[in-house]
């Protein structure tokens, strides 16, 4: 067997096993067909329960990504889409490995970033990202491709990300609010991105951050242009026109949720504060970054419970 085919086969088997291990059946899935994509009715491009690597050309550059189909995938049901952006220096496989996202009842798409400073992958919006990289355009091309090949609900497209990838979900909320129904940044690096935002729709947000994060400090880092995380969430709630909150909810000994509601278009803001948490993915199945990882609230489950409540207006 050629080496490339062998590597691909090992990857498919490993990520299929990961999907079985993640308890995705415990989170809700609305089978309402919604706004069906052009891929509905076509044969599945891969086996359900597997993750397969693909490529496309965006901006004259070949880009790669993984697609994981849920085990119950059928081409007659329009499934939600979850875009998952890894952190700086990370990879699609790495994020699939620790996040638990491939166990969710959704078509999970894990793109790879281009190489930026220090030969490390990075997403648009950070000072160390590749010059001229247009990851917003790549995301649009990626969604166009996924929608043409698989049966998905175009009103239920969500974006989650870790660290630099979490910061990029905020870039998408700014630049593509009519395509992304909700975002879920984790330990996010919210650098000033300088883009002119589309304010036609407020985007719901559920975020996670550890108070002992030494990579992206919870209290911010003005020298690097990083905001205080609590203030960033409060500002997002204000921008979304939220009338109530924050309501405080204790989820466990080390996790507190703050939530703003009564927001424009139902664009609520929910923020989970992890006491003594490091630069890590809550509930990670393997190493996700430096510092302490909480097991109190798995991020994949909490973000899905929030995101699944939100839809884009049907076209």
N, C-alpha and C positions, 0 to 999 in steps of 0.2 A: 504494500500500500504506500503511495507517495506520502512524504513527510507532511505536506500541507493538509492532506485529507486525514491523516492520523491525528494531527493536532486538533483539527476541527471536530473529529469524532470524540476525542477525549473531552474537549470543551463542552460539547453538547451533553454528554453523559454526566459530567460533573455538575453542570447547572441544572439539569433535569433532576438530579438527586437533591440539589439545594431546594428546588421548588417544592419537592415532597416534604422536606423537613420543615419549611416555614408554614405555620398554622394559618394559611390564608382563608380557610373555610369559616373562621370565626368572625370575619369582617363582612359587612353587607355588600350585596351586589344587586343593583336594580336592573332587571332584564328588559326594561322598556327600550324598544328599538331606537327611540329618539331620532336624531338627524343622521341617517345612515350614510356611510361613505360609499364611494364607487366600488370599493372592494367587496361589498356585501354580495354573496351569492357565488363568488369565485372560489375555487379550491384553495384550501389553506396552503400557504407557501412553504410550510414546514410542519413538523409534527407538534401538536399541542404538548405543552409541558417541557419543551426544549427551548434552548437559547441558541440562535444561529447568528453568525457574523455576516454582515453585508457591507457594501460600499456604494457611494454615489459621488457625483462630482458637483461641488457647489463653489461658485466663484472661481472656476478653473482649477480647483484643488480637489483631489480625491480624499473623501472623508469616510471613516468607518464607524460602524455602530453594531450593537447587538439588538436583536428582537427576541423577546420571550413571549410565547403564546401561553395563556393559562390552560390548564389541563382540560377544562370543560369547553374550550373554544370550538365553536361551530360557525360556519360562514353565513348562517341565517340570523344570527344574533349580533346586534351592534354593541361592541364592548367598549368600555372606557379605555383611554390611553394614558399611561403615566410615563412621562419623560424623566429620566434620572441622570443627573449630571455629577460626575465624580469630582473630587477635590484636586487641587494643584498636584501634579506629579502622579496622579492616580490613573485608573483605567476603568473601562466598562466592566471587565471581568472582576476587578477588585471590588467595585461597588456592588455588583451582583452577589459577591461572596459574603459581604458583611452586613448588608442592609436589610435582608429579608423581603425586599420589594417584589422579587419574582414569585413569591407565594400569594400575591394579591390577585383578585379576580379582575384583571385588566391586561391589556396588551402593554407590556413594559418595554420601553425603548431606551437603551443605554448607549448614548453616543460617546465617542472618544474626542477629546480636545486636541488641537494642534500643539506642537512644541513651541514653548515660549522661552523666556530667559533661563539660563542654567540648564538647558536641554530638558526642561520639565514641562509636561503638558499643562495648559492653562486656558481658561475661558475668557472671552471678551469682557472688558470692563475693569479688569485688574491692571495695575501698572506694570506687571510682569507678563502680560499676555502677548501673544505674537503680534507684531505690528501689522495693521491692516486686516486682521482676522475679523470676519463678519459672521459670528456664530448665530446671530438673529436670522440672517438669511439662510444659514445652514439648517436651523431649526424649521423654518418654513418649508425648505426643500425636503427635509426629513419627514415632516408630517404629510406633505403631498404624496411622498412615496409610500409611506405606511398606509395611508388612507386608500391608495389605489390598489394595494395588494391584500389588505385584510379588511374585515368587516368591523368598523369601529363607529362609535357615536361621536360625531364631531362637536357636539355640545359638551362633551365630558373629557376634555383634554387637560391634564394636570402636569405640573412641573415640580420636581423635588430635586434638591441638590445638597451636597456636602461642601462646606468651607468655600473655596473659590466657586465651586459649582452651585452652592447655595446663593452666593452673591449674584451669579448669573441668572437665577430664577427671578430676582428682583429686576434685572435688566429686561427680561422677557415681560414682566408685569408692566414695565414702562413702555416697551416698544411694540408688544403684541398682545394687548389686553383683550382684543376681540377674537383671539385664537386660544388663549390659555385661560381656563375657567378658574383656577386657583393655584397658588404656589405654596411650597413647603420647604423653606430654607433651614438647614441644620448647621449649627456652628458657622454661620455664614460670614463671609468677608464682604461687607457692603461698601465697597470703594465708590467714590464719586465717578460716574461713568460718562457724564457730559452729554448724554443723548437727550433729544427733545422728546418728551413723553406724550403719548396718545392718552388724553384725559377723557375719552369718550365713554370709558367704562372703568369703574373701580374694581380692583381684583382682590378677592378674599385671600387671607394669608394665615397659615399656621406655622409658627417658627419654634425652634428649639435652640437653647444655648446654655452652656455650663458656666457657672460663676468663677470657676478656677481655670478657665481656658487661657493658657499662656500664649497660644498662637494668635488667636483673635480675641483680645481681652474683652470681657463683658462690659467693662466700663469705657471701652473705646481706646483709641490710640491716635490722637490728633496729628502726630507727626507723620503717620502713614495715611491719614485721611479716613480713618475708621471711626464710625460714630459709636456713642454709648448705645448698647443694644436695647436697653429698656426704653430709651428716648426714641430710637428708630421705630420701635413698635407703636409707641404712643403717637408719633408723627404720622405713621401709616394709618392709624385709626382716625386721626383728625382729617387726613387727606381723603379717607373713605367716607367721611361724613357721619361717623358713628355717634349716636346720641347717648348711649349708655355704656358705662364701664370706666375703668376695668373692674369686672367682677372677679374675685379671687376664689380659686378652688384648690384645695390640697389634694393631690393625687397620690401622695405617698410621703414617706419620711424625708425624701430629698427632692421632690418635684412639686412645684406650684404652678398652676395655670392661671394666666390673666386673660380675660376675654372681654372684647368690646363688641357690642351688638347694636341693633337699630341703625345699621349702616346703609349707605346708598346702594340700591340694587341688591341688598342682602350680602354685601361684601364685608362680612365680619372679620375681625382680627383676633387671633388666639396665639398666645405666647407661653411656651413652657420653659420655666426657669429650673435648671438642674443645679441644686446646691452642691458645691464642691466638684461639679462635673468638669471634665477636661475637654480637649478638642476632639471630641468623639461623637459617634452616632449612638444615641440611646438604644439599648437592647442589641447592640451589634453582636453578630454571631462569631466574629473574629476581629482582629485588630483593625481599628478604623482611624486611629490617630493617637497622639500622646495624651497622657492623663487618664483620670478615672472615668470609667464607663458605667452609667447607671443601668440596672435591669428593671427598675420600677415601672417604667413606661416605654415599651418598644416603640421607636419612632415610626416604623412602618405602619403599625396598627393605628396609632393616634392620628397620623397625617391622613390615613385613608378614611377614618371615621369623620374627619372634618371635610376633606375634599369631596367625598361622595355626596355631600349635601348640596353641592354647587354645580350649576350648569351655565353654559353660555346661552344667551338668547338664540333660539332656533333661527337659522337663516331663511 
